[in-house]
């Protein structure tokens, strides 16, 4: 039978003691058996009690023996004479610890709602497990449906805490959940699908949850995730409860990797990849409608940027309902105007805007990106791709990291290099290679900050954040 949160949260409960990395019985033993200076002598508290009680009983017996020497208070034959630690432990727990139930806002936990009790359980578990550096034993924190009976406002912070226990404090956390809103804060994780083969054997398939909306194309048919509408609701609910939180809804997992590193010191950003341009646009529409309500929009202190690439084929997008500046859809674009190269966030529904295929990899520091792809190609590509790459030299006269097109960071040294570049582009477009490139690029800029911070500056400018490296207004247009 499932144990209630109220029972688990009792300080004398074994599971709570495991979370605390403490043993109440041992603590009581320590109090009773540790030696102290008492009445000028070094003795334990237990010995002091026994000595005191034995002296008390001796005085009692002496008093009654004055009437008749045959009277006396004494233990039964073959029974112990003194109190032991075991005699006192349970009494201390009963009289001391059990009288101190956990309270929240001066209300005992058992009088809270079931959702509040689950919140308390996660709060207390986080408090202990985030502060204990080393546990005396292996521990797995397993919680069945943390979101049950919980207000959606509290769900995001609780799931974030559970993720931080795993990511930042190296605790083993296992949860079961039906709440779609937990996915945006799942930076790492796996979906395990158990199926029975025709022959009767059982197979287990492993799917990454890092970029779940992209990965779900590979999920078996009997796995279904809830609608994008639930995701939009979760984002707005979270943004109303957590002040000064800004969101960037992007296309894929490599976008998330770059943006998290570029903006790690810029403020409180939530960066959510949703598996492609069409999903970004769909989520933009779903977010816009509730935020067209002025009261809902004013309850949010942050903004939401839905950012898409500029694809080869131009897309037709209509501007969604007015959302009081809380959510916008923009496409990433690099361009050269008046001999000035810049990256911009353009409104995709406006006509006559400059249009050339642009992805986030085109907007990075060119020298660092060149060194990154060189290292990745030498370590991962076949001999033909490696040989092809040697036919290019680095172009020092560009501002951005575009590979395709004339304004490329790669200068071909002969005709073969110019005609075969598409093979290089296809190799770098592989999802696994793109991820390796993103991770290595981020490692490099941690060591050597890039000369070109245009993308980070542009995004900070969009969100109205102060930035000492902020470009001049005539260099960046939104």
Order of alpha helices (4+ residues) and beta strands (2+ residues): alpha-alpha-alpha-beta-beta-alpha-alpha-beta-beta-alpha-beta-alpha-beta-beta-beta-alpha-alpha-beta-alpha-beta-alpha-alpha-beta-beta-beta-alpha-alpha-beta-beta-alpha-alpha-alpha-alpha
